[in-house]
């Protein structure tokens, strides 16, 4: 297993190069630049734009800018500034004086790492995944065991809504109900230190994953229920609870885990709309703002972080296979 993990981690290198190259090309192909307007929405004069381009190296050819970002380049004073290979994601062009690492990973003074933008997004994604698993897996099991009953029909109705309706539409309805009518939650909380303010964003973000988890669990359980070893276990007089959890559920979870791994990365990386709607201080909101402001370093750095999270999620899925089914070997 160790060799497999090392080999998969080494594959991250070409993945990062390809993702960074595609992002770099698309980013510079879009019209406009980081100096079109400053933070006060006033036009930056051409002389200031020229000086800023020289300072940040944006006056160099595109191929050299890309090499400088990945490997590094020499400054005007002759010193070498290392790039992505040294973990340097570059400076922000809009939040001047700050690097991408400081913006995404540095928490406010007196707070721990989980209060950084990256920490907020990770926490929201984990809460959404917990909601999806805690509700989705039992709903799928009950729906399969009670096939063609009212419990199955209610579960399928909720699943259909979760799969077919976009999460921002669900968000609007829940905000109207719980914020405008019932006044249970605040649309844009003043502080995210309280647990209750996380409930609504986590439910909205994880609702689609919960629906897909329930549907896949139900389908897997219905398939496993008809297997010979399940009938044999019941014929031997094994308790129904043991048949469900030891034989049926464990084998049914393999396709579910296959879906949940990338889904966790998607929940962390795909919360742009939810973070914007709730004024959430996470990476997704900063990413959307950076795209509008053409903050090239922020776009590149956040995209690469998302790519690494997706790759690590896929790796965790492969490792979980071994725990669920001893017949699976990675080496």
C-alpha positions in Angstrom: 0.0 0.0 0.0 2.9 2.3 0.7 4.2 2.1 -2.8 0.7 2.7 -4.2 0.3 5.9 -2.1 3.7 7.2 -3.1 3.0 6.5 -6.8 -0.3 8.3 -6.6 1.2 11.3 -4.8 3.9 11.5 -7.5 1.1 11.7 -10.1 0.1 14.9 -8.5 3.1 16.6 -10.2 1.8 16.2 -13.8 -1.7 16.9 -12.7 -0.7 20.2 -11.1 1.3 21.2 -14.2 -1.6 20.5 -16.5 -4.1 22.3 -14.4 -1.9 25.3 -13.9 -1.1 25.5 -17.6 -4.8 25.3 -18.6 -5.7 27.9 -15.9 -2.9 30.2 -16.9 -4.0 30.1 -20.6 -7.7 30.7 -19.9 -6.9 33.4 -17.3 -4.8 35.5 -19.7 -7.1 34.9 -22.6 -10.0 36.7 -20.8 -10.2 40.4 -21.5 -9.1 42.9 -18.9 -6.3 42.8 -16.3 -5.7 43.3 -12.6 -5.0 47.0 -13.1 -8.1 48.0 -15.0 -9.7 49.4 -11.9 -8.3 49.8 -8.4 -10.1 48.9 -5.2 -12.1 52.2 -5.2 -13.4 51.5 -8.8 -11.3 54.4 -10.3 -9.3 54.0 -13.5 -5.6 53.4 -13.0 -3.5 55.7 -15.2 -1.3 54.0 -17.9 2.0 55.0 -16.2 0.9 53.4 -12.9 -0.1 50.3 -14.8 3.3 50.1 -16.5 5.1 50.4 -13.1 2.8 47.7 -11.6 3.5 45.4 -14.5 7.2 45.8 -14.1 7.0 45.3 -10.3 5.0 42.1 -10.6 6.7 40.8 -13.7 3.6 41.0 -15.9 5.5 42.9 -18.6 7.4 39.7 -19.5 6.4 37.2 -22.1 3.6 34.8 -21.1 5.9 31.7 -21.2 8.3 33.4 -18.9 5.6 34.4 -16.5 4.4 30.8 -16.4 7.9 29.5 -15.7 8.4 32.1 -13.1 5.2 31.1 -11.3 6.1 27.4 -11.4 9.8 27.4 -10.9 10.8 31.0 -10.1 12.7 33.9 -11.6 15.4 36.4 -10.9 14.4 39.8 -9.5 15.9 43.1 -10.7 18.4 43.0 -7.8 19.7 39.6 -9.0 18.1 37.5 -6.2 16.2 34.4 -7.2 12.6 34.2 -6.1 11.3 30.6 -6.0 7.9 29.8 -7.3 5.3 27.0 -6.8 7.9 24.3 -6.4 8.9 26.0 -3.1 5.2 26.3 -2.0 5.1 30.0 -3.1 1.6 30.8 -4.5 2.6 34.4 -5.3 1.5 37.8 -4.2 -2.1 39.1 -4.5 -2.4 41.8 -7.1 -5.5 43.3 -5.5 -4.9 42.8 -1.7 -1.4 44.4 -2.0 1.1 43.5 0.6 -0.4 40.0 1.2 0.6 36.7 -0.4 -1.9 34.1 -1.4 -0.8 31.9 1.5 -1.6 34.7 4.0 -5.0 35.4 2.5 -6.1 31.7 2.4 -4.3 30.1 5.3 -3.6 32.9 7.9 -6.3 33.2 10.5 -7.2 36.5 12.3 -5.0 37.4 15.3 -5.8 35.3 18.3 -7.7 32.6 16.2 -6.6 29.1 15.2 -6.2 27.7 11.7 -9.9 26.8 11.3 -10.7 30.5 11.3 -8.8 31.1 8.1 -10.5 31.2 4.7 -9.3 27.7 4.0 -10.4 26.5 7.4 -13.9 28.0 7.0 -14.4 26.2 3.7 -13.1 22.9 5.0 -15.4 23.1 8.0 -18.4 23.9 5.8 -17.6 21.1 3.5 -17.2 18.6 6.3 -20.5 19.7 8.0 -22.3 19.3 4.7 -20.8 15.9 4.1 -21.8 14.8 7.7 -25.3 15.9 6.9 -25.3 14.0 3.6 -24.0 10.8 5.1 -26.0 10.8 8.3 -29.2 11.3 6.5 -28.4 9.8 3.1 -27.2 6.3 4.1 -30.0 5.5 6.5 -32.6 6.9 4.1 -31.2 4.6 1.3 -31.2 1.6 3.7 -34.8 2.2 4.8 -36.0 2.9 1.3 -34.5 -0.4 0.1 -35.8 -2.5 3.0 -39.2 -0.9 2.7 -39.4 -1.0 -1.1 -42.7 0.1 -2.6 -44.0 1.4 0.7 -44.8 5.0 1.8 -41.4 5.3 3.4 -39.8 4.4 0.0 -42.0 6.9 -1.9 -41.3 9.7 0.5 -37.5 9.0 0.3 -37.6 8.9 -3.5 -39.6 12.2 -3.5 -37.0 14.0 -1.4 -34.1 12.4 -3.5 -35.7 13.6 -6.7 -35.9 17.1 -5.4 -32.3 17.1 -4.2 -31.0 15.8 -7.5 -33.1 17.9 -9.9 -33.3 21.3 -8.1 -30.0 23.3 -7.9 -28.8 24.1 -4.5 -29.1 27.9 -4.9 -32.8 27.5 -5.7 -33.2 25.4 -2.5 -31.2 28.1 -0.7 -33.6 30.8 -1.8 -36.6 28.8 -0.5 -35.0 27.9 2.8 -33.9 31.5 3.3 -37.4 32.8 2.7 -38.9 30.2 5.1 -36.4 30.3 7.9 -35.0 33.8 7.7 -37.8 35.9 6.3 -40.9 34.2 7.7 -39.8 32.3 10.8 -36.8 34.5 11.7 -35.0 31.5 13.0 -31.6 32.3 11.3 -29.9 35.4 9.9 -29.3 35.6 6.2 -25.8 37.1 6.7 -24.7 36.4 10.3 -22.5 38.9 12.1 -20.3 36.2 13.5 -19.7 32.6 12.5 -18.6 31.5 16.0 -22.0 30.1 16.9 -22.9 26.6 15.8 -26.5 27.4 14.7 -25.4 29.8 11.9 -23.7 26.9 10.2 -26.8 24.7 10.0 -28.6 26.3 7.1 -25.5 26.7 4.8 -24.4 23.1 5.5 -27.9 21.7 4.8 -28.2 23.6 1.5 -24.7 22.7 0.4 -25.0 19.0 1.3 -28.6 18.5 0.2 -27.7 17.3 -3.3 -25.0 15.0 -2.0 -27.4 13.6 0.5 -29.9 12.8 -2.3 -27.3 11.1 -4.5 -26.1 9.1 -1.5 -29.6 7.9 -0.6 -30.3 6.9 -4.2 -27.1 5.1 -4.7 -27.4 3.3 -1.3 -30.9 2.2 -2.1 -29.8 0.9 -5.5 -26.8 -1.0 -4.0 -28.8 -2.4 -1.2 -31.5 -3.7 -3.6 -28.8 -5.4 -5.7 -27.0 -7.0 -2.7 -30.3 -8.2 -1.2 -30.7 -10.6 -4.1 -27.2 -12.1 -3.7 -26.8 -15.8 -2.8 -24.7 -15.1 0.3 -27.5 -13.0 1.7 -30.0 -15.7 1.2 -27.6 -18.2 2.7 -27.0 -16.1 5.8 -30.7 -15.8 6.4 -31.2 -19.6 5.8 -28.6 -20.3 8.5 -30.7 -18.4 10.9 -28.5 -15.3 11.3 -30.3 -12.3 12.9 -31.7 -9.8 10.4 -29.7 -7.0 12.0 -26.4 -8.9 11.4 -27.5 -9.7 7.8 -28.1 -6.1 7.1 -25.1 -4.5 8.6 -22.5 -7.3 8.2 -23.3 -8.6 4.8 -25.6 -6.2 2.9 -24.5 -2.8 4.0 -20.7 -3.3 4.0 -20.8 -4.5 0.4 -23.3 -1.9 -0.6 -21.0 0.9 0.6 -18.3 0.4 -2.1 -20.1 2.4 -4.9 -21.3 4.9 -2.2 -17.7 5.5 -1.1 -16.7 5.9 -4.7 -19.1 8.8 -5.0 -18.5 10.3 -1.5 -14.8 10.8 -2.0 -15.0 13.3 -4.9 -18.2 14.7 -3.4 -16.3 15.8 -0.3 -13.8 17.7 -2.5 -16.7 19.1 -4.5 -18.4 20.3 -1.4 -15.3 22.1 -0.3 -14.5 23.5 -3.7 -18.0 24.0 -5.1 -19.4 26.3 -2.4 -19.0 29.5 -4.4 -22.7 30.3 -4.7 -23.5 29.3 -1.1 -20.6 31.3 0.3 -21.6 34.4 -1.7 -25.3 34.1 -0.7 -24.5 33.9 3.0 -21.5 36.3 3.0 -19.4 33.3 4.1 -15.7 34.1 4.7 -14.3 31.1 2.8 -12.2 30.3 -0.2 -15.1 30.2 -2.6 -16.1 33.7 -2.0 -12.5 34.9 -2.4 -12.2 32.9 -5.6 -15.2 34.5 -7.2 -14.0 38.0 -6.1 -10.6 37.3 -7.6 -12.1 36.3 -10.9 -14.0 39.5 -11.1 -10.9 41.5 -10.2 -8.5 39.5 -12.5 -6.3 38.7 -9.5 -4.2 36.2 -11.4 -2.2 34.8 -8.5 -5.3 34.3 -6.4 -7.0 32.5 -9.3 -4.0 30.2 -9.9 -3.4 29.5 -6.3 -7.0 28.7 -5.4 -7.4 26.5 -8.5 -4.3 24.5 -7.7 -5.5 24.0 -4.1 -8.8 22.7 -5.4 -7.1 20.3 -7.8 -4.9 18.9 -5.0 -8.0 18.4 -2.8 -9.8 16.5 -5.6 -6.7 14.3 -6.1 -6.4 13.5 -2.4 -10.1 12.7 -2.2 -9.8 10.2 -5.0 -6.8 8.7 -3.2 -8.8 8.3 0.0 -11.5 6.5 -1.9 -9.0 3.9 -3.2 -7.6 3.4 0.4 -11.2 3.0 1.8 -11.9 0.2 -0.7 -9.4 -2.0 1.2 -11.2 -1.5 4.5 -14.6 -2.3 3.0 -13.5 -5.3 0.9 -10.4 -7.4 1.9 -10.4 -8.9 -1.6 -9.3 -5.6 -3.1 -5.5 -5.2 -3.4 -3.8 -1.9 -4.3 -0.3 -3.4 -5.1 
